[in-house]
Amino acid sequence: MAMVLPRVATAIKSTTTSRTLKNTILSRSLSSLEKSSDEQLGTTLLQGPSMLVNTGAGVSRPNPSMFYLPGLRSLPFWTPPHSADGGGKNNSVAFNDPTLKGIVTHVESYADAIREEYLTCCDIVKSDYDGASDSGERALHTGQWDWHSYILNGKKQLPFTEVCPITTQCLREIDPNVFFDKTPFAFAFFSTLNSNTSIKAHTGPMNLRLRFHLPLIAPTTNNVHNPPKEKKPYKCGIRCGNQYRQWVPNKAIILDDSYDHEVWNDFEEIPGNDKGNDNRRAVLLFDVWHPDISLFERKNIERMFEYAKHQGWIGKQ
């Protein structure tokens, strides 16, 4: 189980707000959670935290690298798989969560307009992914991975808002108490995984958020949804925990990136392709608060991370 960083733990002990957060965390029950009645996803509700990343019996556990808040419902994916033709259960979300279902419907309604802005953005705005860096997730990929960021390390990026007003509007219309944008670990960006590119297995820093992918461009295959573990089921896909998905344009995916996960695009580049008609995988990526974290807890967690950032313990200065 990931623990709070020592310096962040010091901040928890030394501030009134953080002491409240610490007490909230410690008071969370680790008792069994009620099993979901929504069995359509073909998944099992994991009850409570575990030091086991994988039990060896095909069950994966969340394993964030920095911060673990116990007692949260936990699944690798909160949305079902979709076939390459877009088939699947429309807007089905784990636990039938109304907030997450509403966000899925909302962003999918903007998908076509966002795709057009993405294509324009790629022509005008330079990728802000620092591929030369050797730290964190930036050392994980092979090939070409491009970012065009609306929020980068918790900071809004003006060039994006100017070039992509519809995408900006779409994200701003998400409830500000739900949209995860006020910590140094907040991101929202166009993520482009070009042909012959992969990102190695890794885990996110915390289990406080759920990650959305709104696929804009994605090469797809009609493979089975539950292949043998030793084989990649899709030529372009994502594994989270022990489950696999492929991206299908306009069909949102929700995942918990505190699980071990990896992505790949093994398609070859198409020579002389037309704009938007190629084998890149492009998604709008953004995060929301885990629905089990109360508004009171969210505000105190934001203050805790802000305190740690000002102390120079986390985030960019």
Secondary structure, 3 states (H helix, E strand, C coil): CCCCCHHHHHHHHHCHHHHHHHHHHHHCCCCCCCCCCCCCCCCCCCCCCCCCCECCCCCECCCCCCECCCCCCCCCECCCCCCCCCCCCCCCCHHHCHHHHHHHHHHHHCHHHHHHHHHHHHHHCCCCCCCCCCCHHHHCEECCEEEEEEEECCEECHHHHHHCHHHHHHHHCCCCCCECCCCCCCEEEEEEECCCEEEEEECCCECCEEEEEEEEECCCCCCCCCCCCCCCCCCEEEEECCEEECCECCECEEECCCCCEEEEECCCCCCCCCCCCCCCEEEEEEEEECCCCCHHHHHHHHHHHHHHHHCCCCCCC
